[in-house]
Amino acid sequence: MNRLIDLAERWVVGVGVLAALLLVPLVLATTWEVVSRYALHAPTIWAYEIGYTLTGAHFLLALAYTLRQGEHIRIDVLSVFLSARARRRIDTVVYALLLPILVWVSWTLWHYMAEGFARGETSGQSALNLPVWPFRAVFTLAFATLALQVLCELLKSFVRRDTEAQGS
C-alpha cells in the first residue's frame, strides 16, 4: 500500500514542480509586457491572455501538491478542542466524501475539454484568441491529480488506523 501511495505522490510532486516552473514564463511575459507598453509604447496582443492562463494553470496545478504538503487552509475553531485521532477521523470522512466528487468533476472536465477541441473553440479574450482546449486540459489534469492526492490521503488514513490498531 505504501509503495502505491509513494508512486502516486511522486506524480503529484511532479505536477507541483510543473506548477512552480510556470512562474518563469509568467514573470517573463509580464515583464516583457510592462517594458513593451511603457518603454517602447508598443503593448503586446498576447501578454494579457498568456498571463491569466499561466496564473490559472499555476494555481490549479498546485492544488494537489498543496494538499500533499498539508498547506491548505483549515478552520480550527472546533478542531483545536479535538484529539489528533478525532481530527484524523474527520479528515478521513471528508476525503471519502470528496473523492467521488473530484472524480466526477475530472470526468466532466475531460468531456468539456474534448468538446472545445472538437469545435475548435477559442477564448475570445484578446486578439491572440487562443484555443481553449489546452487550458481545459490543465483543468482536467489538475482536478484528476487532486483526486489522486485525496485518494492517497484516504489510504494514508487507513494505514495509520491499522498501525494504531496494531500498536494498541
Contacts in CASP RR format, 6 or more apart in sequence:
PFRMAT RR
TARGET T0000
AUTHOR 0000-0000-0000
METHOD contacts of the structure
MODEL  1
MNRLIDLAERWVVGVGVLAALLLVPLVLATTWEVVSRYALHAPTIWAYEI
GYTLTGAHFLLALAYTLRQGEHIRIDVLSVFLSARARRRIDTVVYALLLP
ILVWVSWTLWHYMAEGFARGETSGQSALNLPVWPFRAVFTLAFATLALQV
LCELLKSFVRRDTEAQGS
1 155 0 8 1.000
1 158 0 8 1.000
1 159 0 8 1.000
2 159 0 8 1.000
4 155 0 8 1.000
5 152 0 8 1.000
5 155 0 8 1.000
5 156 0 8 1.000
5 159 0 8 1.000
8 148 0 8 1.000
8 149 0 8 1.000
8 151 0 8 1.000
8 152 0 8 1.000
9 68 0 8 1.000
9 149 0 8 1.000
9 152 0 8 1.000
11 145 0 8 1.000
11 148 0 8 1.000
12 64 0 8 1.000
12 65 0 8 1.000
12 68 0 8 1.000
12 145 0 8 1.000
12 148 0 8 1.000
12 149 0 8 1.000
12 152 0 8 1.000
13 65 0 8 1.000
13 68 0 8 1.000
14 65 0 8 1.000
15 61 0 8 1.000
15 64 0 8 1.000
15 65 0 8 1.000
15 141 0 8 1.000
15 142 0 8 1.000
15 145 0 8 1.000
16 61 0 8 1.000
16 62 0 8 1.000
16 64 0 8 1.000
16 65 0 8 1.000
18 61 0 8 1.000
19 57 0 8 1.000
19 58 0 8 1.000
19 60 0 8 1.000
19 61 0 8 1.000
19 62 0 8 1.000
19 65 0 8 1.000
20 58 0 8 1.000
20 62 0 8 1.000
22 54 0 8 1.000
22 57 0 8 1.000
22 58 0 8 1.000
22 61 0 8 1.000
23 58 0 8 1.000
25 50 0 8 1.000
25 54 0 8 1.000
26 50 0 8 1.000
26 51 0 8 1.000
26 54 0 8 1.000
26 55 0 8 1.000
26 58 0 8 1.000
29 46 0 8 1.000
29 47 0 8 1.000
29 50 0 8 1.000
29 51 0 8 1.000
29 54 0 8 1.000
30 47 0 8 1.000
30 51 0 8 1.000
32 44 0 8 1.000
32 47 0 8 1.000
33 43 0 8 1.000
33 44 0 8 1.000
33 47 0 8 1.000
33 48 0 8 1.000
36 42 0 8 1.000
36 43 0 8 1.000
36 44 0 8 1.000
36 47 0 8 1.000
37 43 0 8 1.000
37 44 0 8 1.000
45 126 0 8 1.000
45 127 0 8 1.000
45 128 0 8 1.000
46 126 0 8 1.000
46 127 0 8 1.000
46 128 0 8 1.000
48 125 0 8 1.000
48 126 0 8 1.000
49 123 0 8 1.000
49 125 0 8 1.000
49 126 0 8 1.000
49 128 0 8 1.000
49 129 0 8 1.000
49 130 0 8 1.000
50 128 0 8 1.000
52 125 0 8 1.000
53 130 0 8 1.000
53 135 0 8 1.000
56 138 0 8 1.000
57 135 0 8 1.000
57 138 0 8 1.000
57 142 0 8 1.000
60 138 0 8 1.000
60 139 0 8 1.000
60 142 0 8 1.000
60 143 0 8 1.000
61 138 0 8 1.000
61 141 0 8 1.000
61 142 0 8 1.000
61 145 0 8 1.000
63 142 0 8 1.000
63 143 0 8 1.000
63 145 0 8 1.000
63 146 0 8 1.000
64 142 0 8 1.000
64 145 0 8 1.000
64 146 0 8 1.000
64 148 0 8 1.000
64 149 0 8 1.000
65 149 0 8 1.000
66 72 0 8 1.000
67 146 0 8 1.000
67 149 0 8 1.000
67 150 0 8 1.000
67 153 0 8 1.000
68 149 0 8 1.000
68 152 0 8 1.000
79 87 0 8 1.000
79 90 0 8 1.000
82 90 0 8 1.000
85 164 0 8 1.000
88 157 0 8 1.000
88 160 0 8 1.000
88 161 0 8 1.000
91 153 0 8 1.000
91 157 0 8 1.000
92 154 0 8 1.000
92 157 0 8 1.000
92 158 0 8 1.000
92 161 0 8 1.000
95 150 0 8 1.000
95 151 0 8 1.000
95 153 0 8 1.000
95 154 0 8 1.000
95 157 0 8 1.000
96 154 0 8 1.000
98 150 0 8 1.000
99 147 0 8 1.000
99 150 0 8 1.000
99 151 0 8 1.000
99 154 0 8 1.000
102 143 0 8 1.000
102 144 0 8 1.000
102 146 0 8 1.000
102 147 0 8 1.000
102 150 0 8 1.000
103 147 0 8 1.000
105 143 0 8 1.000
105 147 0 8 1.000
106 140 0 8 1.000
106 143 0 8 1.000
106 144 0 8 1.000
106 147 0 8 1.000
109 136 0 8 1.000
109 139 0 8 1.000
109 140 0 8 1.000
109 143 0 8 1.000
110 140 0 8 1.000
112 136 0 8 1.000
112 139 0 8 1.000
112 140 0 8 1.000
113 133 0 8 1.000
113 136 0 8 1.000
113 137 0 8 1.000
113 139 0 8 1.000
113 140 0 8 1.000
114 133 0 8 1.000
115 121 0 8 1.000
116 131 0 8 1.000
116 132 0 8 1.000
116 133 0 8 1.000
116 136 0 8 1.000
117 131 0 8 1.000
117 133 0 8 1.000
120 131 0 8 1.000
120 133 0 8 1.000
121 131 0 8 1.000
121 132 0 8 1.000
121 133 0 8 1.000
122 129 0 8 1.000
122 130 0 8 1.000
122 131 0 8 1.000
122 132 0 8 1.000
123 129 0 8 1.000
123 130 0 8 1.000
123 131 0 8 1.000
123 132 0 8 1.000
123 135 0 8 1.000
END
